[in-house]
Every structure is written in C-alpha cells, then in structure tokens.
Amino acid sequence: MGLAQPERCAHDGGPCGVHRRQKLPQSGGSQMSHRCTATATEPHGAIRPHSVRCEVCVSGSLTIVGLGPARPEHLTQEAVQALQAAVADPHSWRVYGLAHARALAEAIAPGLQIRSLDYLYGLTGVDRPLAYADLAEMLTRRAFSDGHHVLYLVAGSPLFYNDAVLAIRRRAAAQEQAIRLIHGMAFLDLVLDRVYWTGHSGLALWSAWNVAFDGVALDVGAPTLLVQLGEFGSSGDALNEDRSPEMLGKLRDRLRRQYPADHPVLVLYSSGPPEYRSEGRRIELSALADQPVPVYSNLWVPSIGGPDLEATLAAPSVRRMVDPLSEVLS
C-alpha cells in the first residue's frame, strides 16, 4: 500500500501550520497513522497515532499538585499559585481530582472548575491497578496528545502511597514526556503528631493491605505504621467507613500471629471538615475490628519490648497560638 497524498495538519491554526501529515499503514492492521512532516528548516517526521497531534503542534502540560493532608494552611505557595492560574484561565486548564481534593481546592480557589474522578472507586469488576492505569492514560493523553494544560489534584504528598501518581509518572516517562510535581505536606506529619516516636529502633511503614492480604510479616522489634485502614472504601470519600470492618478484621487476625491479643495499638485518623482535627484512640489489638474507621485512617503498632512512651497516645498539638494580650483585651 503506497503513501497517500499529504494532507494539511489538522492544527493549521497553531504555530506549526507549515506541517503536513501523511497516512501510513500500520503493521498488522488497517488502522492508519499520521507522519507529520515539516519544511527543510523544521525537520520533524515523528510518527503519531491517528488521534494524536504531532509534537510541534502540542503545547500541553501535566502538573500533579499535592494539596497537603487537609487544611488550607498546609498548602504551599506553589500549589496555591497553580490553582489560581487555573481559575484565571479556565479554557486552557483541565483540572481533575477526587472528592476530598476537590473540596480543599475549591475552598482555596473559588470558581475552580474540577472534573470529578470519583468514578474510579465505583467501577464494578475493575481493580485499582487497572483503574489507575486508565487514569494515567487519560491524563497523559489530555496533556500530551490533546494539548491541554492538566492539573491533577491529590491529597497529601504526590509521592507518598499514591499508586495513581506512580502510574502517571511511569507512563509519562515511557513517552519521554516531562511532568511537573508540586510537592505537598505528607499525612505522616499529622500522624506523628499523636504518637511519641523515639526513633531508637527505626520505623516500618506498610500499607494495611500488605499485611492483611499480602502476608507481610512485621518486625516486632520496631514500631510500625500501617496506612489506609479503610482501603475497601469505594466512594472516593475520605471519611467513608462502610467497608472498613472487613479490612480491620483481616488485619487483626494477621497481626495476632505476631502480637498478643492485649498488645496496645493506636488508631489515628482525621475528624474531617471543617476542623480536620487529628483524632486517635488507644485500644487492644483484639478490639481492632470493633469500630469502623475512615478510609485514610492509620494504625500505629508499637514494638514488643519497646519503650512505654511509644505506646502512649499523645495529645494533639495546638493549631494556632493564642495572643495573651488579645485574650485580656477581649
């Protein structure tokens, strides 16, 4: 099959109106690809799928924004500026986020148009890895093929226990596309606010799923933080508790193989909007499944034989300093 006559690039209105595209047969099928060709002064010639713009045509970007654990004061100035830029130019930006990320971003940047991704947690018969792979494909396509400026909003830090971000980074790297990461305060800071971690015997960090379902054995000689106790939640709501007992029951039974029934553990979680207080309770391991917990709850498992201090629930820190003079004047 020979080459068809060159056609004008579909994006002649853009900066690369001199480009042409040629139809080429794809090996093993009847679908067509486009080869963008340029003038002698602008060599290009990259092959792209039919639905994808050529490299010179595309001026999109992909930015992953870490919003911090929950409260507006935890956002970095860089994150706030990114949100404000999207509000100022809504036609150029496409913003995506889950429920908890949307609520925080909308409070910081009123008028921000955010596309919901809550459907990811309600796809029947679709496991999380497949859903995250689909999300990564969609966001990279919107940015690098369709030429949009894309903001993907995530709670906490983009690099802390976020499989979706990991999938996006790997896909962008495979396409040799650069993405921007705006780092955010990790949830770990708020978790450690309610415990006394000495650091003398280290710290293990695992997903609750790793222990409950993957059979990971813990080092009982060091404290362990298990994250995302409510992993079975399916609504995208960070405070959803409906299915956490299933995880808690399996986790309790697995931990009982290494720890005594009366071993103290600390359940750490957020109160949710508007205060987002750091909440916690100290219970025996045997009672772990007696009360449901929000999706993003964490479990602090003190070491066996370690200092009693590390098994103590710390009082929450004060959020704002009080000016004694203002108290007197009021």
N, C-alpha and C positions, 0 to 999 in steps of 0.2 A: 504494500500500500504506500503510495507516494505522499509527499507533503502537500497539504492543501495550500491555497494562496494565503499569504499573510493577511491578517485582519488587524484593524486598529485595536490598540489596547482598550479594554473596557473602561479604563480610568484616564481617558484623554484629558479630562479636565484638571488632572493633577499635575504635579511638577514633572512627570515623565511622559508627557504627551507624545514624545518622539518614538516611544516604544511600539513595537508590533508584537503580535503573538502568532505562532504557527501551531497548527494541530498536528500532533504526533500520535501514532497508535501506541497504546500501552501494551507491553508484552503480556500475552496470555489472556487478552480480553478485548472487548470492543470499545471500552471507555477511552476517552481522549484526554491528553494532557496538553498544556499550553507551554510553548517555549517563548519567553519574552526576548526579543532581540532589540538592540539599540543601535544608535549611529556609531560610526567609527570612533568618535570621541568619547562615547559612553558604552564601552563593552560590557555585556551583561550575560545573556544567554542561559540564565538559570531555568531549570525545568520545575514547574509547579503544577499541582493538581488543578483540575478544571475550575474548582470553586475558589481557588486561592489567587490573590493578587501577586504580581511579581515583586521582588524585593525592593526595587526602586520606588514602586508605587506606594508601598506600605510605610506609614509613619506612626503606627500604633505603639503602645507600650503596655506593660503589665507590672503593676505595683501591688505588693502584698503588704497590708497595713496591720501591724499589731496594735491593738487598742488598749492593752493592759487588762488587768483582771476584771474590772467592772466600773470603777468610779471615774468620773470625768477628770479628777485631779491626777490620775495615773497616766493620762495620755502625754506623750512627748509633744514638743512644739512641732516637730517634723510631721507627726501624724495629724495634728490639727490643721496644719497648712495644706496637707494633701486633701483633707475633707473639704476645706474651704475652696480649694481650687476646683473641685468637682461641682460645688454649688454654684460657683461663678460662671462655669461653662458647661451646663448640663448636656449640651448637644455633642460635645466631644468626649465626655466621660461616660463609661458604663460601670456602675458600682454594684457589687454583689456581696451578700452576707447572710448569715443565719440570724435567727430571731434575737438572741442576746447581743450580737454585734450590732444589729440594726438599731436596737433601742438606744444603745450608748452613742452611736454615731449621730443619730437624729437629734439627740439631746445637745450634742456639741455643735452640730451644723444643721440648724433648722432649714427645711426646704430641700435637703439632700434626697435625691431620688435613688432608692436602693432596691435592687431586684432580689427577691427572696430566694433562698436556696434550701428552705425547709423541706422541700420535696425529697431531698436526698435521704432523709431519715424515715421516709414513709413508703419507699419503693418495695412492693411485695416481691419476695423471692430474689432480691438483689442484695448481695452482701456489701459491706462497706468498701473493701478494696476496689470492687468493680464500680461502685458509685463514685468513689474518689477519682478513679481513672477517667470516668466520663466527665467529671467536673474539670479535671486538668485539660482534657481535650477541648472542651468548650471554651474555657477561659483563654487558652493559648491561641485558639482559632480566632476568637473575637479580637485579640490584640494583634497577632502577627499575620493573620490572613485577611481579616476584615478591616484592619487599620484603626481600631478604636483604642482609646486610652482606657484601660481597665484597672479598676481598684477592687481588690478582693480583701474584705474586712474580716479579721479574725480576732477573737478574744485572746488576751494574754500576749505571749510571745509567739511569733510565727514559727519558731524553731523548737518549741517545747511540746512534745507529744501531739503533733498535728500531722496526721497521715495525709490529709488532703494537700497541705503545703508541700510535703515531701514529694507527692506525685506530680505536682505542678513544677517544682524545681527540676525534677528528673526529666520531665517531658520537654521543658524549655531547653535544658542542656543538650538533649538529644537533637533538638532542632537548631542548636547553636545560636539560641536567642538569649539575650541578657534580660534579666528581670531585676526589679528594684525591691529590696526588702527594707521596710521601715520597722525597726525593732521596737518591741513593747515590753513593758514590765511583765515578768512571768508570774504566774499564780503562786509559784513556790515561795515568793516573798511573804505573801499573806498567810500561807500555811505555816511557815516557820514562826510567824508572829504568835502562834498559840501553843508552841512547844518550846522546851528548853533543850536544844541540841548542842551538846558539848563539842562534837567533832572528834572526840578522843578515839573512837572506834570506827570512824568513817560513816558513810550513809549510803544505803542501797535505794535505788529508785526504779520502780517497776509499775507497769500498768496492772490494775487488778485483774484484767483479763489474762495476763501472762501467768499469774499464779492459779487462778480459778480454772482455766481451761487448757492452758499450755503446759501445766505441770511444773512450772519453775519452782525450784526449792530455794528457800531463803537462807541467808547466813544468819543464824540466830544470835551470833556474837556481835552483830551490828544493828543499829536501828534501821528500819525500812519504811519508806513512804510509798504507799500504793495509791495510784491516782485513778480517777474516773470510775468510782464505785457504781454509778448508775448507767454503765455503758449500754444497757439494753434499751434505754430510752429512745423513742422513735419519733418524737415530735419536733426536735430541734430546740426545744425549750430547756434552758439550762437548769430550771428548777423542777423539771418533771421528775416525779418519784414513782410512777406507776409500776415499773418493772424492776426496780432496784432490788426487791427481796430475792429475786431469782439469782442475781449475782452475789448478793450478800450470803445467801445460804451455801452456795458452792464455795465461796471464798472461805467462809468459816470452817467448812468441813476439810478443805485442803490445808488450812493453817493449823488445824487441830492435830495434824500428823506430825507437826514440829513443835507446837507450843501447848502448854497445859490449858485446860478449859478456863481457868481463872486468870490467865495471863491478861494484864491490862492493855487495852488498845484505845486510841483516841480517834474519834470520828470528827473530821474537820470539814466545814462547809460554809457557804455564804447564806446570809439571810435573804438575799435577793433585793430587788428595788424597793424603795429608793435609797435606803441606807447602805446596803451591801456590807453589813457587819460580818466580821469573822466570827463564826459560831463554832462551838465544839462541845463534845461530851466524852467523858471517860467511862468506859464500860468494860466488862469482862468479855473475853473472846467468845464465850459460849452464847452471849446475848447479841452477837453482831447482827443477826437477821431479824431481830425482834421489832425493829422500827425502820421504815423506808427512809431513803436519803435522796437528795437531788442528784442529777446526773454527774455534775462535776465535783462531787464530794471526794474526800481523800481519807485514807486510813493510815495513821501513824502506829507502827508496831515497834515498841521498844525492844531492845535486845534482852536476851536472857542473861541474868547476872550483871547487867549494866547498872549505872548509877540510877538511884530512885528519881533523881531530878528529871531524867529523860522520859519517865513515865508519868510526869505531872502535867496537867493541863494548865497552861499559862493564861493569865488574864489578858484580855485584848488591850492593845495599846490605844492611847487617846488619839483620836483623829485630828483634832485641832487644839492648839494651845490656847488657853484662856488668859486674857489680859486682866490681871488682878485689879488694875485701876478702873477698867471699864465695868467690872463687877461692882466695885464700890460706888461708882457714879450712877449706876442704874438702880 
